[in-house]
Amino acid sequence: MSVIRSVVIAFSMFSRIPMPKVEWEAKNMRYALAMLPLVGCVIGAVVFGWGMFSNWLSFGAPLFAAGVTLLPLLITGGIHMDGFCDTVDALSSHASPERKREILKDSHVGAFAVIATGAYLLAYFALCTELPRDWNNLLLVCLIPVAARAVSGFVSISAELDGSGLLHAMRDAAQHTAVGIALSVWFSLFVVFVVAFAPVAGMAMTAAAAVCAVTVSRMSKKQFGSMSGDLSGYLLRISEIAMLAALVFVQKVVAAI
């Protein structure tokens, strides 16, 4: 039952999908971080459905790309984009780690966050317009939300966290070994599938996710002193667009050769 409650809590926290009410107690949050990729599975399924629907009605590339860009935001309520915005604001301050941590907790949105969000969504949209909409590519794109959540969850469970926030509560309540193994399995399954369907692009996507995990983990320690929920959301969004860019550019290079 604790696994089921952890699933409910994961979806309640990281999506807008209606869930039964569950008490947010330590025993119920034990495996919540391990269930984060399940949210990615739902997002991937919806995006895949949108891709098939777009092909059926012969939608143009801009409309298809708009759906792939916006549907994850609708499903998650933008919780990870919020972390992206807060992190960009904090990094743009060039302040001390203590001040940057204060900015992360500030509910106000700064100009740099608005600019970065606009640039991010435009870049994501543009990359999606370049995707061939065959079955293989749709599947690869749909696996990106799963891998990004596995990476973000693994860094969150293994890195040093600040002493506050819901992510800290989930981390304290987690069975660290079991959650770490589960997230590793999630990511390993992603690697197996993407490499099987597209060996070169799959390896590039895997490398992109790994580089983002290492880079953001080091950045969080250097710039903030520790990991946090906002930084976890930032990592998730950065790894998603990095994997998408790897998929698009590698395919373009292979086609050009």
C-alpha positions in Angstrom: 0.0 0.0 0.0 2.9 2.4 0.7 3.9 2.0 -3.0 0.4 3.0 -4.2 0.3 5.9 -1.8 3.7 7.0 -3.1 2.4 6.9 -6.6 -0.6 9.1 -5.6 1.7 11.6 -3.9 4.1 11.7 -6.9 1.2 12.5 -9.2 -0.4 14.9 -6.8 2.9 16.8 -6.4 4.3 16.7 -9.9 1.1 16.8 -12.1 -2.3 18.3 -12.3 -3.9 14.9 -12.8 -6.7 14.4 -10.1 -5.7 11.9 -7.5 -7.3 10.4 -4.3 -6.5 12.2 -1.1 -3.6 10.6 0.7 -1.9 11.9 3.9 1.5 13.3 3.3 3.2 11.3 5.9 6.8 10.0 5.8 5.6 6.4 5.3 3.5 7.4 2.3 6.3 9.4 0.7 8.8 6.6 1.0 8.9 5.8 -2.7 7.5 9.0 -4.2 10.7 10.1 -5.9 11.0 6.6 -7.5 7.5 7.1 -9.0 8.4 10.4 -10.6 9.2 8.8 -14.0 5.6 7.4 -14.0 4.5 11.0 -14.5 6.8 11.1 -17.4 5.2 8.0 -18.8 1.8 9.7 -18.8 3.2 12.8 -20.4 4.9 10.6 -23.0 1.7 8.7 -23.8 -0.2 12.0 -24.2 2.5 13.4 -26.5 2.5 10.2 -28.5 -1.3 10.4 -28.9 -0.9 14.0 -30.0 1.6 13.0 -32.6 -0.6 10.2 -34.0 -3.6 12.6 -34.0 -1.5 15.2 -35.8 -0.5 12.7 -38.4 -4.1 11.5 -38.9 -5.3 15.1 -39.5 -2.2 16.1 -41.4 -1.4 19.0 -39.1 1.6 21.1 -40.1 4.9 21.1 -38.2 4.0 24.3 -36.2 0.8 22.9 -34.8 2.4 19.6 -34.0 5.3 21.3 -32.3 3.0 23.6 -30.3 1.3 20.5 -28.8 4.5 18.7 -27.9 5.7 21.9 -26.2 2.6 22.9 -24.3 1.0 19.6 -23.4 3.6 18.7 -20.7 3.1 22.1 -19.2 -0.6 21.5 -19.0 -0.2 18.1 -17.4 2.4 19.2 -14.8 1.0 22.7 -14.1 4.4 24.1 -14.9 5.9 23.0 -11.6 9.3 22.2 -13.2 9.3 25.4 -15.3 8.8 27.3 -12.0 12.0 25.8 -10.8 13.7 26.7 -14.0 12.5 30.3 -13.7 13.6 30.6 -10.0 17.0 29.1 -10.8 17.6 31.5 -13.8 16.8 34.5 -11.6 19.1 33.3 -8.9 22.0 32.6 -11.3 21.5 35.9 -13.0 21.9 37.8 -9.7 25.6 36.8 -9.5 25.2 37.1 -5.7 26.5 35.0 -2.9 25.2 31.4 -2.4 23.1 32.5 0.6 21.5 35.3 -1.5 20.9 32.9 -4.4 19.1 30.5 -2.1 16.9 33.4 -0.9 16.0 34.3 -4.5 15.0 30.7 -5.1 12.4 31.0 -2.4 11.2 34.4 -3.6 7.7 34.1 -5.2 8.3 37.1 -7.5 9.4 36.5 -11.1 12.3 38.5 -12.4 13.0 39.8 -15.9 15.7 37.2 -16.6 13.3 34.4 -15.8 10.8 35.8 -18.2 13.4 36.1 -21.0 14.8 32.6 -20.3 11.4 31.0 -20.3 10.5 32.6 -23.6 13.8 31.6 -25.1 13.4 28.0 -23.8 9.9 27.5 -25.1 10.8 29.0 -28.5 13.9 26.8 -28.8 11.8 23.7 -27.7 9.1 24.5 -30.2 11.6 25.1 -33.0 13.4 21.8 -32.3 10.0 20.0 -32.5 9.2 21.5 -35.9 12.4 19.7 -37.2 11.3 16.3 -36.0 10.1 13.7 -38.6 6.8 12.4 -37.3 7.4 8.7 -38.0 6.6 6.1 -35.3 10.2 5.8 -34.2 10.8 9.5 -33.6 7.5 9.9 -31.8 8.5 7.1 -29.5 11.9 8.6 -28.8 10.4 12.0 -28.0 7.9 10.4 -25.7 10.7 8.7 -23.7 12.4 12.0 -23.0 10.0 13.0 -20.1 10.7 9.6 -18.5 14.5 9.9 -18.7 14.5 13.5 -17.5 12.5 12.6 -14.4 14.8 9.6 -13.7 17.8 11.9 -13.9 16.3 14.6 -11.8 15.1 12.2 -9.2 18.5 10.4 -9.0 20.4 13.6 -8.5 17.9 14.8 -5.9 18.2 11.6 -3.9 22.0 11.5 -4.1 23.1 15.1 -3.9 23.3 17.2 -0.7 20.0 19.1 -0.2 19.2 22.3 1.6 17.3 21.9 4.8 13.8 23.0 3.7 11.1 22.4 1.1 8.9 19.5 0.0 11.8 17.8 -1.9 13.8 17.7 1.3 10.8 16.1 3.1 10.5 13.5 0.3 14.2 12.8 0.5 14.1 12.4 4.3 11.2 10.0 4.0 12.7 8.0 1.1 14.2 4.6 1.3 17.4 5.8 -0.4 18.8 2.5 -1.7 15.5 1.3 -3.1 14.7 4.7 -4.7 18.1 5.1 -6.1 18.0 1.6 -7.7 14.5 2.2 -9.0 15.5 5.5 -10.7 18.6 3.8 -12.1 16.4 1.1 -13.6 14.2 3.7 -15.1 17.1 5.4 -16.8 18.6 2.1 -17.9 15.4 1.0 -19.6 15.3 4.4 -21.4 18.9 3.8 -22.6 18.0 0.3 -23.8 15.0 1.5 -25.8 16.5 4.6 -27.4 19.6 2.8 -28.4 17.6 -0.1 -29.8 15.4 2.2 -31.9 18.1 4.7 -33.0 21.6 3.7 -32.0 23.5 6.9 -32.8 20.7 9.3 -31.7 20.0 7.2 -28.7 23.6 7.3 -27.5 23.6 11.1 -28.1 20.5 11.5 -26.0 21.9 9.4 -23.2 25.1 11.4 -23.2 23.2 14.7 -23.2 21.2 13.6 -20.1 24.3 12.4 -18.3 26.2 15.7 -19.1 23.2 17.7 -17.8 23.1 15.7 -14.6 26.8 16.1 -13.8 26.8 19.8 -14.8 23.8 20.9 -12.8 24.9 18.8 -9.8 28.3 20.6 -9.8 26.7 23.9 -10.4 24.2 23.5 -7.6 27.0 22.8 -5.1 29.2 25.7 -6.4 26.5 28.3 -6.9 24.0 27.4 -4.1 25.9 25.1 -1.7 23.3 22.3 -2.2 20.6 20.9 -4.3 16.9 22.0 -3.9 13.5 21.4 -5.4 13.9 24.4 -7.8 17.3 23.2 -9.0 15.8 19.7 -9.5 13.1 21.3 -11.7 15.8 23.3 -13.6 17.7 20.0 -14.2 14.6 18.3 -15.5 13.8 21.1 -18.0 17.5 21.4 -19.1 17.9 17.7 -19.6 14.6 17.5 -21.6 15.7 20.2 -24.2 19.2 18.8 -24.3 18.0 15.3 -25.2 15.6 16.8 -27.8 18.4 18.8 -29.3 20.7 15.7 -29.4 18.0 13.8 -31.2 17.3 16.5 -33.8 20.9 17.5 -34.5 22.3 13.9 -34.7 19.6 13.0 -37.2 20.4 16.0 -39.3 24.1 15.2 -39.3 23.5 11.6 -40.2 21.1 12.6 -43.0 23.7 15.1 -44.3 26.4 12.5 -44.3 
